[in-house]
Amino acid sequence: MRIGDAAAAAGTTARALRFYEERGVLPPPPRTASGQRVYGPDDVARARAVRELLTLGLTVEDLRGVGDRIDVLIENPQRRCGCPDSGVPGSGVADRRLAALDAEIDRLTRLRDRLAQRVGDRSSSSPSATAAALSAEPSRP
């Protein structure tokens, strides 16, 4: 099948498939004599797996490092990829991404707490000038 049909079957776009190929997440598919890409069912399954892993918070760069191991997850979708006994090499990628997400959540929580402290408790009867300024509607021209 051509790239547009493969992209639709995988739930993505032709542009995304070309990007994944360029980044080494998808292997280059065979081409016709005129140079058009030709995808098979295995290519579509791999593109679907890549898309699913990206929606879980992994990055293209994460997947590029373990691209050759994505087929293990395609063969057994129920296999857990974060356990040491999973048999899936490269599961450290998921652990590193989880640690990065946890760090970002911590950073955002601290930022939110600082802003809330700066704005002050909105339930008090006399909000600070900062709270009033930050809470005010922007003026319309």
Accessible surface in RSA format (square Angstrom, percent):
REM  Atomic radii and reference values for relative SASA: ProtOr
REM  Chains: A
REM  Algorithm: Lee & Richards
REM  Probe-radius: 1.40
REM  Slices: 20
REM RES _ NUM      All-atoms   Total-Side   Main-Chain    Non-polar    All polar
REM                ABS   REL    ABS   REL    ABS   REL    ABS   REL    ABS   REL
RES MET A   1    91.00  47.1  55.59  36.8  35.41  84.3  67.13  57.1  23.87  31.6
RES ARG A   2   115.50  48.5 115.31  58.8   0.20   0.5  45.65  62.4  69.85  42.3
RES ILE A   3    32.98  18.8  32.69  24.4   0.29   0.7  32.69  23.5   0.29   0.8
RES GLY A   4    41.61  51.3   0.00   N/A  41.61  51.3  33.04  90.7   8.57  19.2
RES ASP A   5    90.13  63.1  83.73  83.3   6.40  15.1  17.40  41.0  72.73  72.5
RES ALA A   6     1.79   1.6   1.59   2.5   0.20   0.5   1.59   2.2   0.20   0.5
RES ALA A   7     3.20   2.9   3.20   4.9   0.00   0.0   3.20   4.5   0.00   0.0
RES ALA A   8    78.30  72.0  51.53  79.5  26.77  60.9  60.04  84.5  18.26  48.4
RES ALA A   9    42.77  39.3  21.31  32.9  21.46  48.8  33.46  47.1   9.31  24.7
RES ALA A  10     6.05   5.6   0.36   0.6   5.70  13.0   1.31   1.8   4.74  12.6
RES GLY A  11    39.46  48.7   0.00   N/A  39.46  48.7  33.17  91.0   6.29  14.1
RES THR A  12    28.72  20.4   7.75   7.9  20.97  50.0   7.98  10.7  20.74  31.3
RES THR A  13    81.25  57.8  77.79  78.9   3.47   8.3  74.87 100.6   6.39   9.7
RES ALA A  14    25.61  23.5  21.12  32.6   4.49  10.2  21.12  29.7   4.49  11.9
RES ARG A  15   191.25  80.3 188.83  96.3   2.42   5.8  60.89  83.2 130.36  79.0
RES ALA A  16    19.70  18.1  14.65  22.6   5.05  11.5  19.40  27.3   0.30   0.8
RES LEU A  17     1.65   0.9   1.56   1.1   0.08   0.2   1.56   1.1   0.08   0.2
RES ARG A  18    99.38  41.7  96.35  49.1   3.03   7.2  33.54  45.8  65.84  39.9
RES PHE A  19    80.00  40.0  76.17  47.2   3.84  10.0  79.28  48.1   0.72   2.1
RES TYR A  20    17.68   8.3  17.68  10.1   0.00   0.0   4.59   3.5  13.09  16.1
RES GLU A  21    28.12  16.1  18.59  14.1   9.53  22.7   6.66  12.9  21.46  17.5
RES GLU A  22   135.00  77.5  98.76  74.7  36.24  86.3  44.66  86.4  90.34  73.8
RES ARG A  23    90.97  38.2  88.72  45.2   2.25   5.4   6.02   8.2  84.96  51.5
RES GLY A  24    44.28  54.6   0.00   N/A  44.28  54.6  26.42  72.5  17.87  40.0
RES VAL A  25     0.18   0.1   0.01   0.0   0.17   0.4   0.05   0.0   0.13   0.3
RES LEU A  26    10.09   5.6   9.08   6.5   1.01   2.5   9.22   6.5   0.88   2.4
RES PRO A  27    72.25  52.7  61.89  56.4  10.35  37.6  68.09  56.2   4.16  25.8
RES PRO A  28   100.30  73.1  81.47  74.3  18.83  68.4  81.47  67.3  18.83 117.0
RES PRO A  29     9.03   6.6   0.75   0.7   8.27  30.1   3.10   2.6   5.93  36.9
RES PRO A  30    95.87  69.9  82.78  75.5  13.09  47.6  95.29  78.7   0.58   3.6
RES ARG A  31   120.89  50.8  88.42  45.1  32.47  77.3  38.17  52.2  82.72  50.1
RES THR A  32    41.58  29.6  26.63  27.0  14.95  35.6  35.12  47.2   6.46   9.8
RES ALA A  33   122.38 112.5  69.53 107.3  52.85 120.2  83.63 117.8  38.75 102.6
RES SER A  34    95.71  80.9  54.77  73.1  40.93  94.3  57.16 121.7  38.55  54.0
RES GLY A  35    31.52  38.9   0.00   N/A  31.52  38.9  25.30  69.4   6.22  13.9
RES GLN A  36    91.19  51.0  85.60  62.6   5.59  13.3  27.71  59.0  63.48  48.1
RES ARG A  37    47.30  19.9  42.25  21.5   5.05  12.0   0.98   1.3  46.31  28.1
RES VAL A  38    49.26  32.4  48.01  43.5   1.25   3.0  48.01  41.7   1.25   3.4
RES TYR A  39    11.86   5.5   8.94   5.1   2.92   7.6   8.57   6.4   3.29   4.1
RES GLY A  40    24.63  30.4   0.00   N/A  24.63  30.4  22.11  60.7   2.52   5.6
RES PRO A  41   111.30  81.1 103.02  93.9   8.28  30.1 106.72  88.1   4.58  28.5
RES ASP A  42   121.12  84.8 115.74 115.2   5.38  12.7  36.63  86.2  84.49  84.3
RES ASP A  43    36.76  25.7  33.72  33.6   3.03   7.2   5.86  13.8  30.90  30.8
RES VAL A  44     7.58   5.0   6.40   5.8   1.18   2.8   7.58   6.6   0.00   0.0
RES ALA A  45    28.91  26.6  25.21  38.9   3.69   8.4  26.42  37.2   2.49   6.6
RES ARG A  46    20.70   8.7  20.70  10.5   0.00   0.0   9.44  12.9  11.25   6.8
RES ALA A  47     1.57   1.4   1.57   2.4   0.00   0.0   1.57   2.2   0.00   0.0
RES ARG A  48   124.41  52.2 119.52  60.9   4.89  11.6  46.86  64.0  77.55  47.0
RES ALA A  49    15.01  13.8  10.18  15.7   4.84  11.0  14.49  20.4   0.53   1.4
RES VAL A  50     0.02   0.0   0.02   0.0   0.00   0.0   0.02   0.0   0.00   0.0
RES ARG A  51    93.12  39.1  93.09  47.5   0.03   0.1  13.06  17.9  80.05  48.5
RES GLU A  52   108.57  62.3 103.43  78.2   5.15  12.3  32.97  63.8  75.60  61.7
RES LEU A  53    16.23   9.0  16.23  11.6   0.00   0.0  16.23  11.4   0.00   0.0
RES LEU A  54    42.51  23.7  28.97  20.7  13.54  34.0  29.28  20.6  13.23  35.6
RES THR A  55    98.99  70.4  61.25  62.1  37.74  89.9  59.43  79.8  39.57  59.8
RES LEU A  56   119.33  66.5  94.44  67.6  24.89  62.6  98.86  69.4  20.47  55.1
RES GLY A  57    29.80  36.8   0.00   N/A  29.80  36.8  23.13  63.5   6.68  15.0
RES LEU A  58    25.11  14.0  19.06  13.6   6.05  15.2  19.06  13.4   6.05  16.3
RES THR A  59    52.09  37.0  48.23  48.9   3.86   9.2  50.13  67.3   1.96   3.0
RES VAL A  60    24.59  16.2  21.84  19.8   2.74   6.6  21.84  19.0   2.74   7.4
RES GLU A  61    90.85  52.2  80.07  60.6  10.78  25.7  59.96 116.0  30.89  25.2
RES ASP A  62    26.65  18.7  20.91  20.8   5.74  13.6   5.17  12.2  21.48  21.4
RES LEU A  63     0.96   0.5   0.96   0.7   0.00   0.0   0.96   0.7   0.00   0.0
RES ARG A  64   120.03  50.4 104.28  53.2  15.75  37.5  19.96  27.3 100.06  60.6
RES GLY A  65    57.28  70.6   0.00   N/A  57.28  70.6  34.99  96.0  22.29  49.9
RES VAL A  66    19.16  12.6  19.15  17.3   0.01   0.0  19.15  16.6   0.01   0.0
RES GLY A  67     4.54   5.6   0.00   N/A   4.54   5.6   3.85  10.6   0.69   1.5
RES ASP A  68   112.83  79.0  82.80  82.4  30.03  71.0  48.90 115.1  63.92  63.8
RES ARG A  69    73.63  30.9  72.28  36.8   1.35   3.2  11.28  15.4  62.35  37.8
RES ILE A  70     2.34   1.3   1.31   1.0   1.03   2.5   2.17   1.6   0.16   0.4
RES ASP A  71    64.81  45.4  64.73  64.4   0.08   0.2  21.12  49.7  43.69  43.6
RES VAL A  72    39.50  26.0  39.06  35.4   0.44   1.1  39.06  33.9   0.44   1.2
RES LEU A  73    31.04  17.3  28.02  20.0   3.02   7.6  28.23  19.8   2.81   7.6
RES ILE A  74    51.36  29.2  34.42  25.6  16.94  40.8  40.12  28.9  11.24  30.5
RES GLU A  75   143.25  82.2 106.84  80.8  36.41  86.7  47.02  90.9  96.23  78.6
RES ASN A  76    61.98  42.7  60.52  58.5   1.46   3.5  15.49  37.3  46.48  44.9
RES PRO A  77   101.30  73.8  74.35  67.8  26.95  98.0  77.64  64.1  23.67 147.1
RES GLN A  78   156.58  87.6 136.09  99.5  20.50  48.8  59.02 125.6  97.56  74.0
RES ARG A  79    89.11  37.4  72.13  36.8  16.98  40.4  12.77  17.5  76.34  46.3
RES ARG A  80   173.32  72.8 164.15  83.7   9.17  21.8  64.44  88.1 108.88  66.0
RES CYS A  81    40.50  30.6  37.71  42.1   2.80   6.6   4.45  11.3  36.05  38.9
RES GLY A  82    36.46  45.0   0.00   N/A  36.46  45.0  18.17  49.9  18.30  41.0
RES CYS A  83    28.18  21.3  26.55  29.6   1.63   3.8   4.48  11.4  23.70  25.6
RES PRO A  84   141.65 103.2 104.13  94.9  37.52 136.4 114.38  94.4  27.27 169.5
RES ASP A  85   131.75  92.3  97.40  96.9  34.36  81.2  50.82 119.6  80.93  80.7
RES SER A  86    15.79  13.3   1.65   2.2  14.14  32.6  10.35  22.0   5.43   7.6
RES GLY A  87    57.68  71.1   0.00   N/A  57.68  71.1  39.61 108.7  18.08  40.5
RES VAL A  88    13.77   9.1   7.01   6.3   6.76  16.3   7.50   6.5   6.27  17.0
RES PRO A  89    72.15  52.6  57.89  52.8  14.26  51.8  70.42  58.1   1.73  10.8
RES GLY A  90    31.53  38.9   0.00   N/A  31.53  38.9  15.94  43.7  15.59  34.9
RES SER A  91    21.74  18.4  16.69  22.3   5.05  11.6   3.75   8.0  17.99  25.2
RES GLY A  92    28.77  35.5   0.00   N/A  28.77  35.5  23.61  64.8   5.16  11.6
RES VAL A  93    13.22   8.7  12.21  11.1   1.01   2.4  12.31  10.7   0.91   2.5
RES ALA A  94    21.58  19.8  19.50  30.1   2.07   4.7  20.28  28.6   1.30   3.4
RES ASP A  95    73.02  51.1  66.66  66.3   6.36  15.0  26.70  62.8  46.32  46.2
RES ARG A  96   157.75  66.2 150.03  76.5   7.72  18.4  77.61 106.1  80.14  48.6
RES ARG A  97    57.58  24.2  56.01  28.5   1.58   3.8   6.40   8.7  51.19  31.0
RES LEU A  98   105.57  58.8 105.57  75.5   0.00   0.0 105.57  74.1   0.00   0.0
RES ALA A  99    61.23  56.3  51.18  79.0  10.05  22.9  55.94  78.8   5.29  14.0
RES ALA A 100    45.04  41.4  31.83  49.1  13.21  30.0  39.82  56.1   5.21  13.8
RES LEU A 101    72.90  40.6  72.58  51.9   0.31   0.8  72.77  51.1   0.12   0.3
RES ASP A 102    83.57  58.5  82.09  81.7   1.48   3.5  23.36  55.0  60.21  60.0
RES ALA A 103    60.78  55.9  51.27  79.1   9.50  21.6  56.56  79.7   4.21  11.2
RES GLU A 104    71.24  40.9  69.12  52.3   2.13   5.1  34.54  66.8  36.70  30.0
RES ILE A 105   101.35  57.7 100.20  74.6   1.15   2.8 101.12  72.8   0.23   0.6
RES ASP A 106    78.64  55.1  76.39  76.0   2.24   5.3  13.45  31.7  65.18  65.0
RES ARG A 107   109.17  45.8 108.36  55.2   0.81   1.9  54.43  74.4  54.73  33.2
RES LEU A 108    83.12  46.3  79.71  57.0   3.41   8.6  79.99  56.2   3.13   8.4
RES THR A 109    68.14  48.5  64.37  65.3   3.77   9.0  50.67  68.1  17.47  26.4
RES ARG A 110   137.28  57.6 135.46  69.1   1.82   4.3  66.34  90.7  70.94  43.0
RES LEU A 111    79.06  44.0  78.97  56.5   0.08   0.2  78.97  55.5   0.08   0.2
RES ARG A 112   154.10  64.7 149.56  76.2   4.53  10.8  62.09  84.9  92.01  55.8
RES ASP A 113    76.79  53.8  70.90  70.6   5.90  13.9  28.21  66.4  48.58  48.5
RES ARG A 114   151.63  63.7 146.74  74.8   4.89  11.6  64.90  88.7  86.73  52.6
RES LEU A 115   100.96  56.2  96.65  69.1   4.32  10.9 100.26  70.4   0.71   1.9
RES ALA A 116    41.65  38.3  29.96  46.2  11.69  26.6  37.03  52.1   4.62  12.2
RES GLN A 117   148.97  83.3 125.75  91.9  23.22  55.3  47.53 101.2 101.44  76.9
RES ARG A 118   157.87  66.3 143.85  73.3  14.02  33.4  48.51  66.3 109.36  66.3
RES VAL A 119    12.50   8.2  11.52  10.4   0.98   2.4  11.52  10.0   0.98   2.7
RES GLY A 120    30.99  38.2   0.00   N/A  30.99  38.2  24.28  66.6   6.71  15.0
RES ASP A 121   100.79  70.6  80.50  80.1  20.28  48.0  39.96  94.0  60.83  60.7
RES ARG A 122   159.62  67.0 131.22  66.9  28.40  67.6  68.33  93.4  91.29  55.3
RES SER A 123    99.69  84.2  60.11  80.2  39.58  91.2  55.49 118.2  44.20  61.9
RES SER A 124    55.82  47.2  38.50  51.4  17.32  39.9  41.68  88.8  14.14  19.8
RES SER A 125   119.56 101.0  78.29 104.5  41.26  95.1  58.40 124.4  61.16  85.7
RES SER A 126    91.11  77.0  73.58  98.2  17.53  40.4  46.31  98.6  44.80  62.8
RES PRO A 127    79.61  58.0  57.65  52.6  21.96  79.8  61.20  50.5  18.41 114.4
RES SER A 128    54.91  46.4  40.36  53.9  14.55  33.5  50.35 107.2   4.56   6.4
RES ALA A 129    87.84  80.8  69.44 107.2  18.39  41.8  77.13 108.6  10.70  28.4
RES THR A 130    41.16  29.3  35.60  36.1   5.57  13.3  16.77  22.5  24.40  36.9
RES ALA A 131     4.18   3.8   3.76   5.8   0.42   1.0   4.09   5.8   0.09   0.2
RES ALA A 132    52.79  48.5  41.46  64.0  11.33  25.8  48.34  68.1   4.46  11.8
RES ALA A 133    74.98  68.9  48.62  75.0  26.36  60.0  58.17  81.9  16.81  44.5
RES LEU A 134   102.29  57.0  73.53  52.6  28.76  72.3  75.47  53.0  26.82  72.2
RES SER A 135    51.94  43.9  23.10  30.8  28.84  66.4  27.80  59.2  24.14  33.8
RES ALA A 136    66.22  60.9  41.28  63.7  24.94  56.7  52.07  73.3  14.15  37.5
RES GLU A 137   141.17  81.0 120.19  90.9  20.98  49.9  60.24 116.5  80.93  66.1
RES PRO A 138    99.30  72.4  84.15  76.7  15.15  55.1  95.48  78.8   3.83  23.8
RES SER A 139   111.37  94.1  80.84 107.9  30.53  70.3  54.09 115.2  57.27  80.2
RES ARG A 140   196.46  82.5 167.97  85.6  28.50  67.8  67.43  92.2 129.03  78.2
RES PRO A 141   178.11 129.8 105.10  95.8  73.01 265.4 144.46 119.3  33.64 209.1
END  Absolute sums over single chains surface
CHAIN  1 A     9753.2       7808.8       1944.4       5518.4       4234.8
END  Absolute sums over all chains
TOTAL          9753.2       7808.8       1944.4       5518.4       4234.8
